[in-house]
Amino acid sequence: MGKVKELYLEAIQEEMEAAGISDYDEYQYLHFLKSYVPHEPYARYNNSIERLDEIAENSRHLADYPMFHRMMLVQHVAILEAYLADRLITLVTSKPHLPQALVLNHPTLKTQKYPLEAFVGNPNLVADKITTHLKSVLYHELELVADLYKAALGFDMLADQSSSAILKQCMIDRHHCVHRDGKDNLGRILSEINSEYIVRMRDSSVELVSHIEEQCDPWTGPPI
């Protein structure tokens, strides 16, 4: 039995006992899977991508609506941003040597200064300041995020130039979709955001995340 199914059975155990039921309903379990959100960043990313793929597959009749593709772009970016934040913050706040690496190798963090009384009042000051900084980052700013990954984890997040170029353009287009309803600064409608565009964005996102997970393998455990 998988971990997710164990969590599901634990969640409905009292309800099953009260109803005198000895086995779970497969349909209800499938419904549970659609709303289940894993805790581990990579598992959560994959789960979200799978749900978005289902939506795309079941919405082929909307392929002629530019707004649908803009919505898909915005959601793909949101999923990627959440992963980039959660993966970095989870590792830096749980592995003892990574906060030191981040501070010593990041130009903004290593130059911050605080009076001694701040440390006396809060023994966790450094950890708190690091966490606050990481949570304040806009994770669609990929170059900035890559600098943080490089400082803390020692690898180039944007090693693949092709997928990186696609994703950087997607972040710009996402801004236009969110703030200008799909028009650029010149008022031009972004007609290039179509089904093929979304596939390229999705594939580039998956490639980036896979690369990060390969590099983070020494620090990550099995997903839950």
Residue frames as qw, qx, qy, qz and C-alpha x, y, z in Angstrom:
[[0.000, 0.888, 0.459, 0.000, 0.00, 0.00, 0.00],
 [0.419, 0.489, -0.018, 0.765, 1.34, 3.42, -0.96],
 [0.240, -0.170, -0.446, 0.845, 1.90, 6.29, 1.46],
 [0.276, -0.097, -0.151, -0.944, -0.89, 8.38, -0.06],
 [0.626, -0.296, -0.607, -0.390, -3.43, 5.58, 0.32],
 [0.503, -0.257, -0.664, 0.490, -2.32, 5.11, 3.93],
 [0.023, -0.073, -0.220, 0.972, -2.96, 8.81, 4.57],
 [0.462, -0.176, -0.400, -0.772, -6.38, 8.51, 2.95],
 [0.642, -0.307, -0.699, -0.065, -7.38, 5.51, 5.06],
 [0.347, -0.202, -0.543, 0.737, -6.21, 7.28, 8.21],
 [0.148, -0.035, -0.010, -0.988, -8.33, 10.29, 7.28],
 [0.624, -0.155, -0.343, -0.685, -11.54, 8.24, 6.83],
 [0.315, 0.043, -0.919, 0.235, -10.94, 5.59, 9.51],
 [0.177, 0.176, 0.629, -0.737, -13.45, 7.01, 12.01],
 [0.559, 0.262, -0.117, -0.778, -16.05, 7.55, 9.30],
 [0.561, 0.156, -0.767, -0.269, -15.67, 3.95, 8.10],
 [0.178, -0.047, -0.889, 0.419, -15.94, 2.56, 11.63],
 [0.327, 0.209, 0.398, -0.831, -19.04, 4.64, 12.37],
 [0.657, 0.292, -0.237, -0.654, -20.70, 3.39, 9.19],
 [0.816, -0.121, 0.552, -0.122, -19.62, -0.21, 9.76],
 [0.740, 0.647, -0.165, -0.076, -17.63, -0.26, 6.49],
 [0.816, -0.394, 0.315, 0.283, -14.54, -2.45, 6.28],
 [0.609, 0.097, 0.419, 0.666, -13.17, -1.29, 2.92],
 [0.011, 0.531, -0.021, -0.847, -12.80, 2.06, 1.16],
 [0.606, 0.680, 0.387, -0.144, -14.73, 3.22, -1.88],
 [0.633, 0.044, 0.371, 0.678, -12.50, 3.42, -4.96],
 [0.199, 0.758, 0.363, 0.504, -14.44, 6.34, -6.43],
 [0.370, -0.926, -0.071, -0.016, -14.08, 8.35, -3.21],
 [0.711, -0.413, 0.245, 0.514, -10.37, 7.53, -3.15],
 [0.504, 0.369, 0.389, 0.677, -9.94, 8.86, -6.69],
 [0.077, -0.903, -0.252, -0.338, -11.79, 12.01, -5.62],
 [0.610, -0.749, 0.056, 0.250, -9.41, 12.31, -2.65],
 [0.708, -0.039, 0.296, 0.640, -6.41, 12.07, -4.98],
 [0.299, 0.691, 0.323, 0.573, -7.63, 15.08, -6.95],
 [0.252, -0.911, -0.033, -0.324, -7.64, 17.24, -3.82],
 [0.839, -0.428, -0.019, 0.335, -4.58, 15.70, -2.16],
 [0.251, 0.906, -0.262, 0.219, -1.61, 18.05, -1.77],
 [0.863, -0.062, -0.301, 0.400, 1.73, 16.38, -0.88],
 [0.411, -0.886, 0.012, 0.217, 4.03, 18.10, 1.61],
 [0.628, -0.308, 0.392, 0.598, 7.37, 17.43, -0.09],
 [0.176, 0.671, -0.153, -0.704, 8.18, 20.08, -2.76],
 [0.093, 0.270, -0.793, -0.539, 8.98, 17.73, -5.66],
 [0.081, 0.331, 0.940, -0.016, 5.99, 15.50, -4.95],
 [0.188, 0.691, 0.425, -0.554, 3.76, 18.56, -4.72],
 [0.150, 0.538, -0.414, -0.718, 5.12, 19.91, -8.01],
 [0.051, 0.043, -0.922, -0.380, 4.48, 16.62, -9.80],
 [0.120, 0.492, 0.823, -0.257, 1.01, 16.36, -8.30],
 [0.199, 0.695, 0.163, -0.672, 0.13, 19.87, -9.45],
 [0.137, 0.402, -0.634, -0.646, 1.47, 19.24, -12.95],
 [0.034, 0.173, 0.973, 0.147, -0.59, 16.04, -13.18],
 [0.172, 0.637, 0.621, -0.422, -3.75, 17.90, -12.14],
 [0.192, 0.670, -0.141, -0.703, -3.06, 20.67, -14.66],
 [0.036, 0.197, -0.848, -0.491, -2.42, 18.08, -17.38],
 [0.132, 0.412, 0.897, -0.093, -5.83, 16.55, -16.58],
 [0.200, 0.721, 0.303, -0.591, -7.47, 19.95, -16.90],
 [0.126, 0.528, -0.500, -0.674, -5.76, 20.54, -20.26],
 [0.028, 0.013, 0.955, 0.296, -6.80, 17.10, -21.54],
 [0.087, 0.549, 0.814, -0.168, -10.40, 17.60, -20.45],
 [0.116, 0.789, 0.200, -0.570, -10.59, 21.13, -21.89],
 [0.426, 0.009, 0.607, 0.671, -9.66, 20.57, -25.51],
 [0.179, 0.741, 0.600, 0.243, -12.88, 22.31, -26.52],
 [0.179, -0.939, -0.103, 0.274, -11.38, 25.52, -25.12],
 [0.692, -0.100, 0.311, 0.644, -8.31, 25.39, -27.39],
 [0.310, 0.600, 0.369, 0.638, -9.65, 28.27, -29.51],
 [0.300, -0.927, -0.196, -0.112, -9.93, 30.59, -26.51],
 [0.450, 0.558, -0.375, 0.588, -6.74, 32.67, -26.01],
 [0.422, -0.650, 0.290, -0.561, -7.83, 33.42, -22.44],
 [0.968, -0.235, 0.004, -0.087, -7.70, 29.70, -21.59],
 [0.813, 0.279, -0.213, 0.464, -4.06, 29.49, -22.66],
 [0.061, 0.660, -0.306, 0.683, -3.21, 32.62, -20.68],
 [0.729, -0.525, 0.167, -0.407, -4.82, 31.04, -17.63],
 [0.985, -0.020, -0.084, 0.152, -2.78, 27.88, -18.17],
 [0.529, 0.526, -0.291, 0.600, 0.43, 29.91, -18.45],
 [0.272, -0.670, 0.289, -0.628, -0.26, 31.76, -15.21],
 [0.883, -0.382, 0.128, -0.242, -0.98, 28.50, -13.36],
 [0.905, 0.205, -0.180, 0.325, 2.14, 26.78, -14.73],
 [0.276, 0.604, -0.340, 0.666, 4.24, 29.70, -13.53],
 [0.559, -0.600, 0.222, -0.528, 2.55, 29.60, -10.10],
 [0.986, -0.163, -0.024, -0.007, 3.36, 25.89, -9.77],
 [0.742, 0.359, -0.233, 0.516, 6.99, 26.45, -10.75],
 [0.032, -0.686, 0.284, -0.669, 7.37, 29.46, -8.43],
 [0.764, -0.516, 0.143, -0.361, 5.98, 27.48, -5.50],
 [0.972, 0.005, -0.096, 0.216, 8.39, 24.63, -6.17],
 [0.522, 0.528, -0.261, 0.616, 11.43, 26.90, -6.48],
 [0.285, -0.666, 0.281, -0.630, 10.57, 28.60, -3.19],
 [0.869, -0.389, 0.115, -0.282, 9.66, 25.48, -1.26],
 [0.925, 0.160, -0.196, 0.282, 12.63, 23.42, -2.43],
 [0.386, 0.535, -0.341, 0.669, 15.17, 26.10, -1.49],
 [0.396, -0.595, 0.269, -0.646, 13.56, 27.12, 1.80],
 [0.948, -0.258, -0.044, -0.179, 13.01, 23.51, 2.87],
 [0.853, 0.187, -0.259, 0.412, 16.66, 22.61, 2.32],
 [0.242, 0.560, -0.311, 0.729, 18.20, 25.78, 3.74],
 [0.488, -0.544, 0.242, -0.638, 16.09, 25.61, 6.91],
 [0.948, -0.239, 0.053, -0.202, 16.67, 21.89, 7.53],
 [0.888, 0.185, -0.154, 0.393, 20.34, 21.25, 6.63],
 [0.526, -0.746, -0.098, 0.397, 22.81, 22.75, 9.15],
 [0.510, -0.285, 0.299, 0.755, 25.60, 23.82, 6.75],
 [0.329, 0.556, 0.559, 0.520, 23.42, 25.35, 4.01],
 [0.109, -0.963, -0.244, 0.045, 22.52, 28.61, 5.83],
 [0.470, -0.659, 0.276, 0.519, 26.22, 29.32, 6.27],
 [0.491, 0.105, 0.601, 0.621, 26.91, 28.60, 2.60],
 [0.175, 0.793, 0.512, 0.279, 24.05, 30.86, 1.54],
 [0.244, -0.944, -0.077, 0.207, 25.17, 33.78, 3.71],
 [0.505, -0.539, 0.395, 0.547, 28.86, 33.54, 2.80],
 [0.415, 0.087, 0.670, 0.609, 28.24, 33.20, -0.94],
 [0.153, 0.766, 0.567, 0.262, 25.38, 35.65, -1.47],
 [0.330, 0.292, -0.075, 0.895, 26.40, 39.32, -1.85],
 [0.354, -0.605, -0.155, -0.696, 23.23, 40.76, -0.30],
 [0.806, -0.520, -0.265, -0.101, 23.03, 38.47, 2.71],
 [0.789, -0.101, -0.264, 0.545, 26.70, 38.47, 3.67],
 [0.252, 0.335, -0.110, 0.901, 26.85, 42.26, 4.00],
 [0.471, -0.700, -0.315, -0.434, 23.89, 42.60, 6.37],
 [0.308, 0.213, -0.605, 0.702, 24.85, 43.91, 9.83],
 [0.559, -0.662, -0.389, -0.313, 23.01, 43.79, 13.14],
 [0.153, -0.688, 0.478, -0.525, 23.90, 45.10, 16.63],
 [0.231, 0.155, -0.918, 0.282, 24.92, 42.64, 19.32],
 [0.385, 0.054, 0.561, -0.731, 21.72, 43.31, 21.25],
 [0.728, 0.225, -0.252, -0.597, 19.76, 41.86, 18.35],
 [0.592, 0.206, -0.780, 0.007, 21.61, 38.56, 18.73],
 [0.008, -0.090, 0.777, -0.623, 21.17, 38.58, 22.50],
 [0.538, 0.139, 0.298, -0.776, 17.46, 39.10, 22.12],
 [0.886, 0.311, 0.042, -0.343, 17.09, 36.42, 19.45],
 [0.508, -0.436, 0.705, 0.232, 19.57, 33.52, 19.33],
 [0.611, 0.333, 0.683, 0.224, 17.93, 32.43, 16.06],
 [0.166, 0.784, -0.006, -0.598, 18.42, 35.81, 14.43],
 [0.015, -0.425, 0.701, 0.572, 20.51, 34.56, 11.49],
 [0.162, 0.223, 0.946, 0.170, 18.13, 31.71, 10.68],
 [0.211, 0.714, 0.558, -0.366, 15.12, 34.02, 11.00],
 [0.121, 0.726, -0.207, -0.645, 16.67, 36.66, 8.73],
 [0.070, -0.211, 0.847, 0.483, 17.57, 34.05, 6.12],
 [0.184, 0.427, 0.886, -0.003, 14.06, 32.59, 6.15],
 [0.180, 0.778, 0.318, -0.511, 12.48, 36.03, 5.94],
 [0.052, 0.583, -0.474, -0.657, 14.69, 36.94, 3.00],
 [0.093, -0.017, 0.925, 0.367, 13.93, 33.72, 1.12],
 [0.176, 0.575, 0.783, -0.157, 10.21, 34.13, 1.67],
 [0.135, 0.775, 0.119, -0.606, 10.32, 37.70, 0.32],
 [0.185, -0.291, 0.669, 0.659, 11.88, 36.70, -2.99],
 [0.694, 0.464, 0.038, -0.549, 9.81, 36.88, -6.20],
 [0.612, -0.217, 0.736, 0.190, 10.50, 33.42, -7.55],
 [0.693, 0.635, 0.334, 0.073, 9.53, 34.28, -11.12],
 [0.148, 0.919, -0.361, -0.060, 12.72, 36.37, -11.26],
 [0.993, 0.051, -0.066, 0.086, 14.74, 33.39, -12.40],
 [0.543, 0.557, -0.366, 0.511, 18.19, 35.00, -12.52],
 [0.289, -0.623, 0.407, -0.602, 17.84, 36.23, -8.94],
 [0.910, -0.253, 0.171, -0.279, 16.59, 32.81, -7.83],
 [0.891, 0.317, -0.232, 0.228, 19.47, 31.11, -9.65],
 [0.198, 0.648, -0.471, 0.564, 21.92, 33.23, -7.65],
 [0.611, -0.478, 0.384, -0.500, 20.35, 31.99, -4.41],
 [0.996, 0.026, 0.031, -0.079, 20.51, 28.35, -5.52],
 [0.680, 0.524, -0.344, 0.381, 24.12, 28.82, -6.57],
 [0.083, -0.655, 0.477, -0.580, 25.07, 30.42, -3.26],
 [0.706, -0.367, 0.408, -0.449, 23.36, 27.83, -1.05],
 [0.936, 0.048, 0.331, -0.108, 23.65, 24.63, -3.08],
 [0.370, -0.557, 0.585, 0.458, 26.56, 25.28, -5.39],
 [0.450, 0.201, 0.759, 0.426, 25.05, 24.50, -8.79],
 [0.136, 0.147, -0.286, -0.937, 23.74, 26.45, -11.78],
 [0.474, 0.373, 0.661, -0.445, 19.97, 26.19, -11.75],
 [0.574, 0.719, 0.072, -0.385, 19.72, 27.55, -15.31],
 [0.462, -0.390, 0.678, 0.418, 22.35, 25.28, -16.84],
 [0.455, 0.366, 0.732, 0.351, 20.24, 24.40, -19.89],
 [0.041, -0.252, 0.122, 0.959, 20.18, 27.52, -22.07],
 [0.196, -0.235, -0.699, -0.647, 17.28, 26.42, -24.28],
 [0.376, -0.593, -0.712, -0.011, 14.76, 25.69, -21.52],
 [0.320, -0.478, -0.316, 0.754, 15.99, 28.68, -19.51],
 [0.006, -0.048, 0.303, 0.952, 15.37, 31.04, -22.42],
 [0.313, -0.420, -0.713, -0.466, 11.85, 29.69, -22.85],
 [0.434, -0.594, -0.618, 0.278, 11.06, 30.05, -19.15],
 [0.247, -0.322, -0.122, 0.906, 12.48, 33.58, -18.93],
 [0.157, -0.135, -0.443, -0.872, 10.20, 34.66, -21.78],
 [0.417, -0.492, -0.742, -0.184, 7.28, 32.91, -20.10],
 [0.361, -0.492, -0.487, 0.624, 7.88, 34.93, -16.95],
 [0.017, -0.159, 0.137, 0.978, 7.69, 38.15, -18.97],
 [0.329, -0.245, -0.640, -0.650, 4.53, 36.98, -20.72],
 [0.399, -0.480, -0.754, 0.205, 3.04, 35.91, -17.40],
 [0.164, -0.356, -0.274, 0.878, 3.49, 39.48, -16.16],
 [0.208, 0.030, -0.368, -0.906, 1.56, 40.79, -19.17],
 [0.414, -0.338, -0.788, -0.307, -1.20, 38.22, -18.62],
 [0.378, -0.487, -0.652, 0.441, -1.60, 39.08, -14.94],
 [0.167, -0.530, -0.211, 0.804, -1.26, 42.86, -15.16],
 [0.193, 0.388, -0.296, -0.851, -2.29, 43.71, -18.75],
 [0.748, 0.314, 0.426, -0.401, -4.78, 40.96, -19.64],
 [0.795, 0.203, 0.507, 0.265, -2.52, 39.43, -22.26],
 [0.445, 0.866, 0.046, 0.224, -1.16, 42.59, -23.89],
 [0.698, -0.037, -0.151, 0.699, 2.45, 43.74, -23.84],
 [0.242, -0.566, -0.203, 0.762, 3.62, 47.24, -22.96],
 [0.006, 0.144, -0.429, -0.892, 2.93, 48.40, -26.51],
 [0.609, 0.238, 0.250, -0.714, -0.64, 47.13, -26.38],
 [0.492, 0.297, -0.718, -0.392, 0.09, 44.18, -28.67],
 [0.889, -0.194, 0.155, -0.386, -1.99, 41.08, -27.92],
 [0.204, -0.492, 0.844, 0.059, 0.24, 38.08, -27.11],
 [0.846, 0.238, -0.108, -0.465, -1.28, 35.81, -29.74],
 [0.472, 0.438, -0.764, 0.047, 1.72, 33.45, -29.52],
 [0.296, -0.192, 0.795, -0.494, 0.37, 32.05, -26.23],
 [0.773, 0.095, -0.311, -0.545, -1.38, 29.01, -27.65],
 [0.969, -0.201, 0.051, -0.131, -1.48, 25.23, -27.10],
 [0.828, 0.329, -0.229, 0.392, 2.04, 24.71, -28.46],
 [0.059, 0.686, -0.355, 0.632, 3.38, 27.54, -26.31],
 [0.693, -0.519, 0.261, -0.428, 1.93, 25.92, -23.18],
 [0.994, 0.016, -0.057, 0.092, 3.47, 22.56, -24.07],
 [0.582, 0.510, -0.310, 0.552, 6.90, 24.17, -24.48],
 [0.235, -0.662, 0.341, -0.625, 6.52, 26.01, -21.20],
 [0.889, -0.347, 0.123, -0.272, 5.40, 22.85, -19.39],
 [0.940, 0.173, -0.145, 0.255, 8.24, 20.76, -20.80],
 [0.362, 0.601, -0.341, 0.625, 10.83, 23.43, -19.95],
 [0.497, -0.613, 0.280, -0.547, 9.47, 23.68, -16.42],
 [0.976, -0.191, 0.055, -0.084, 9.63, 19.92, -15.93],
 [0.784, 0.385, -0.235, 0.427, 13.18, 19.87, -17.32],
 [0.037, 0.679, -0.361, 0.638, 14.29, 22.63, -14.94],
 [0.703, -0.501, 0.260, -0.433, 12.74, 20.93, -11.90],
 [0.994, 0.029, -0.067, 0.081, 14.24, 17.56, -12.86],
 [0.555, 0.539, -0.329, 0.541, 17.66, 19.19, -13.12],
 [0.258, -0.649, 0.366, -0.616, 17.28, 20.78, -9.70],
 [0.890, -0.330, 0.148, -0.279, 16.18, 17.50, -8.12],
 [0.906, 0.242, -0.213, 0.275, 19.16, 15.67, -9.61],
 [0.321, 0.571, -0.382, 0.652, 21.51, 18.27, -8.14],
 [0.440, -0.531, 0.328, -0.646, 19.70, 18.25, -4.78],
 [0.861, -0.075, -0.478, -0.158, 19.66, 14.46, -4.49],
 [0.491, 0.148, -0.670, 0.537, 22.34, 14.34, -1.73],
 [0.096, -0.109, 0.462, -0.875, 20.09, 16.44, 0.52],
 [0.636, -0.072, -0.098, -0.762, 16.58, 15.21, -0.32],
 [0.337, -0.072, 0.908, -0.238, 14.74, 12.22, 1.06],
 [0.063, 0.321, 0.888, 0.324, 11.85, 10.14, -0.32],
 [0.249, -0.236, -0.154, -0.927, 8.77, 12.25, -1.21],
 [0.060, 0.330, 0.851, -0.404, 5.60, 12.14, 0.89]]
